[in-house]
């Protein structure tokens, strides 16, 4: 079992390392990961799967495909932000 002195020493070392990392962190370093509960993820995927079902004209028989597509779309939104409703129009100069 560690003595109080050893524990303090270990905690000070951890604190020192954390402070050094903060000082040397790049302004371009990635933001901490966004977290979401399993329940909220499930609700978002279920809602998106239902939207896909409606977009297809409520045709039955594609529930798993809709669910898997919805999972990919929801997870992609967390990584890259929401997908625009309409494609962006980009003008190219010639």
Secondary structure, 3 states (H helix, E strand, C coil): CCCHHHHHHHHHHHHHHHHHHHHCCCCCCCCCCCCCCHHHHHHHHHHHHHHHHHHCCCCCCCHHHHHHHHHHHHHHHHHHCCCCCCCCCCCCCC
